[in-house]
Amino acid sequence: MTAGTSKQLTVTATILRPSDFDGATIVYAYIIDGAGVIQPNANISQTSATQFSATLFTAPTLALGSYNGNFTLKLCRDAACAAQFPGSPSALPYAFTVTKP
Protein backbone atom coordinates (compact mmCIF):
# COMPACT_ATOMS: atom_id res chain seq x y z
CA MET A 1 0.00 0.00 0.00
CA THR A 2 1.10 3.59 -0.37
CA ALA A 3 1.91 5.95 2.49
CA GLY A 4 -0.91 8.21 3.62
CA THR A 5 -3.66 5.84 2.52
CA SER A 6 -5.74 3.21 4.23
CA LYS A 7 -6.07 -0.26 2.73
CA GLN A 8 -9.05 -2.54 3.31
CA LEU A 9 -8.21 -6.05 4.49
CA THR A 10 -10.64 -8.93 4.87
CA VAL A 11 -9.85 -11.91 7.07
CA THR A 12 -11.86 -15.00 7.88
CA ALA A 13 -11.70 -17.43 10.75
CA THR A 14 -13.32 -20.86 10.78
CA ILE A 15 -14.40 -22.72 13.91
CA LEU A 16 -12.87 -26.18 13.70
CA ARG A 17 -14.83 -27.74 16.58
CA PRO A 18 -18.43 -26.45 16.40
CA SER A 19 -19.38 -28.63 19.39
CA ASP A 20 -17.35 -26.22 21.58
CA PHE A 21 -20.07 -23.64 20.85
CA ASP A 22 -23.10 -25.84 21.62
CA GLY A 23 -25.65 -23.94 23.66
CA ALA A 24 -24.18 -20.53 22.85
CA THR A 25 -26.82 -18.03 21.79
CA ILE A 26 -24.30 -15.35 20.85
CA VAL A 27 -20.57 -15.19 20.21
CA TYR A 28 -18.72 -11.94 20.86
CA ALA A 29 -15.78 -11.56 18.48
CA TYR A 30 -12.92 -9.11 19.02
CA ILE A 31 -9.74 -8.35 17.08
CA ILE A 32 -6.85 -6.96 19.09
CA ASP A 33 -4.04 -5.11 17.34
CA GLY A 34 -1.14 -4.59 19.71
CA ALA A 35 1.01 -2.86 17.07
CA GLY A 36 -1.48 -0.17 16.00
CA VAL A 37 -1.41 -1.02 12.30
CA ILE A 38 -5.20 -1.09 11.85
CA GLN A 39 -7.91 1.41 12.64
CA PRO A 40 -10.17 0.54 15.58
CA ASN A 41 -13.35 0.36 13.46
CA ALA A 42 -13.14 -3.30 12.42
CA ASN A 43 -16.43 -4.75 11.21
CA ILE A 44 -16.77 -8.35 12.43
CA SER A 45 -19.66 -10.57 11.44
CA GLN A 46 -20.58 -14.20 11.79
CA THR A 47 -21.13 -15.36 8.21
CA SER A 48 -22.18 -18.92 9.05
CA ALA A 49 -22.46 -21.17 12.08
CA THR A 50 -18.73 -21.89 11.86
CA GLN A 51 -17.20 -18.85 10.17
CA PHE A 52 -16.44 -15.23 11.04
CA SER A 53 -15.37 -12.50 8.65
CA ALA A 54 -13.71 -9.21 9.54
CA THR A 55 -13.15 -6.12 7.43
CA LEU A 56 -10.20 -4.11 8.70
CA PHE A 57 -8.60 -0.89 7.52
CA THR A 58 -4.90 -0.12 7.88
CA ALA A 59 -3.91 3.07 9.68
CA PRO A 60 -3.16 5.80 7.10
CA THR A 61 -0.45 7.22 9.37
CA LEU A 62 1.91 4.23 9.07
CA ALA A 63 5.50 5.08 8.20
CA LEU A 64 7.27 3.61 5.18
CA GLY A 65 8.44 0.05 5.75
CA SER A 66 7.39 -3.55 6.25
CA TYR A 67 4.92 -4.66 8.88
CA ASN A 68 4.69 -8.27 10.05
CA GLY A 69 2.94 -9.71 13.06
CA ASN A 70 -0.31 -11.12 14.34
CA PHE A 71 -3.70 -9.77 15.23
CA THR A 72 -5.35 -11.58 18.12
CA LEU A 73 -8.86 -12.94 17.57
CA LYS A 74 -10.90 -13.52 20.70
CA LEU A 75 -14.22 -15.39 20.65
CA CYS A 76 -16.00 -14.69 23.90
CA ARG A 77 -19.08 -15.89 25.75
CA ASP A 78 -19.85 -12.38 27.09
CA ALA A 79 -19.36 -8.77 26.00
CA ALA A 80 -16.67 -8.18 28.63
CA CYS A 81 -14.77 -11.25 27.37
CA ALA A 82 -14.53 -12.64 30.89
CA ALA A 83 -15.03 -16.14 29.46
CA GLN A 84 -13.67 -17.29 26.10
CA PHE A 85 -14.55 -20.29 23.98
CA PRO A 86 -12.01 -23.12 23.66
CA GLY A 87 -9.27 -22.27 21.15
CA SER A 88 -9.54 -18.55 21.86
CA PRO A 89 -7.51 -16.45 21.57
CA SER A 90 -5.97 -17.30 18.23
CA ALA A 91 -3.44 -15.49 16.05
CA LEU A 92 -4.20 -14.04 12.61
CA PRO A 93 -0.90 -13.31 10.83
CA TYR A 94 -0.38 -10.27 8.64
CA ALA A 95 2.41 -8.95 6.41
CA PHE A 96 2.34 -5.82 4.28
CA THR A 97 4.60 -3.03 3.07
CA VAL A 98 4.00 0.72 3.02
CA THR A 99 5.68 2.41 0.05
CA LYS A 100 6.11 5.98 -1.21
CA PRO A 101 3.11 7.43 -3.07
Wavefront OBJ file of the C-alpha trace (Angstrom):
o trace
v 0.000 0.000 0.000
v 1.105 3.593 -0.370
v 1.906 5.947 2.488
v -0.913 8.215 3.620
v -3.662 5.842 2.524
v -5.738 3.206 4.230
v -6.072 -0.263 2.731
v -9.051 -2.540 3.309
v -8.211 -6.051 4.494
v -10.639 -8.928 4.874
v -9.853 -11.907 7.068
v -11.864 -14.995 7.883
v -11.703 -17.433 10.753
v -13.317 -20.864 10.781
v -14.403 -22.720 13.911
v -12.872 -26.183 13.704
v -14.832 -27.736 16.581
v -18.431 -26.451 16.403
v -19.376 -28.626 19.386
v -17.353 -26.216 21.578
v -20.072 -23.644 20.852
v -23.104 -25.842 21.620
v -25.648 -23.938 23.661
v -24.185 -20.528 22.854
v -26.824 -18.032 21.794
v -24.303 -15.351 20.848
v -20.572 -15.192 20.206
v -18.725 -11.943 20.855
v -15.783 -11.561 18.475
v -12.915 -9.107 19.019
v -9.742 -8.353 17.082
v -6.853 -6.958 19.094
v -4.043 -5.107 17.337
v -1.136 -4.590 19.712
v 1.006 -2.864 17.072
v -1.479 -0.167 16.003
v -1.412 -1.016 12.301
v -5.196 -1.088 11.855
v -7.910 1.411 12.642
v -10.171 0.539 15.576
v -13.348 0.365 13.462
v -13.144 -3.299 12.418
v -16.432 -4.753 11.208
v -16.766 -8.348 12.435
v -19.655 -10.565 11.437
v -20.579 -14.203 11.790
v -21.129 -15.362 8.210
v -22.183 -18.918 9.053
v -22.463 -21.173 12.077
v -18.733 -21.890 11.863
v -17.202 -18.854 10.173
v -16.440 -15.234 11.042
v -15.370 -12.495 8.649
v -13.706 -9.213 9.545
v -13.149 -6.119 7.431
v -10.197 -4.112 8.696
v -8.598 -0.889 7.522
v -4.903 -0.116 7.883
v -3.907 3.069 9.678
v -3.163 5.803 7.105
v -0.452 7.224 9.372
v 1.913 4.233 9.071
v 5.498 5.084 8.198
v 7.271 3.606 5.181
v 8.435 0.051 5.751
v 7.390 -3.546 6.246
v 4.918 -4.662 8.884
v 4.693 -8.268 10.048
v 2.941 -9.708 13.056
v -0.309 -11.123 14.336
v -3.698 -9.773 15.232
v -5.352 -11.579 18.120
v -8.855 -12.939 17.567
v -10.904 -13.524 20.700
v -14.222 -15.392 20.650
v -16.001 -14.694 23.905
v -19.080 -15.886 25.750
v -19.853 -12.382 27.090
v -19.360 -8.770 25.997
v -16.668 -8.183 28.630
v -14.774 -11.249 27.373
v -14.527 -12.639 30.894
v -15.027 -16.141 29.459
v -13.668 -17.290 26.102
v -14.549 -20.290 23.979
v -12.007 -23.121 23.656
v -9.273 -22.265 21.151
v -9.542 -18.550 21.864
v -7.508 -16.445 21.572
v -5.971 -17.296 18.232
v -3.439 -15.487 16.045
v -4.203 -14.043 12.612
v -0.898 -13.312 10.831
v -0.375 -10.266 8.635
v 2.407 -8.954 6.410
v 2.338 -5.823 4.281
v 4.604 -3.033 3.074
v 3.997 0.717 3.020
v 5.683 2.412 0.050
v 6.114 5.979 -1.208
v 3.111 7.430 -3.070
l 1 2 3 4 5 6 7 8 9 10 11 12 13 14 15 16 17 18 19 20 21 22 23 24 25 26 27 28 29 30 31 32 33 34 35 36 37 38 39 40 41 42 43 44 45 46 47 48 49 50 51 52 53 54 55 56 57 58 59 60 61 62 63 64 65 66 67 68 69 70 71 72 73 74 75 76 77 78 79 80 81 82 83 84 85 86 87 88 89 90 91 92 93 94 95 96 97 98 99 100 101
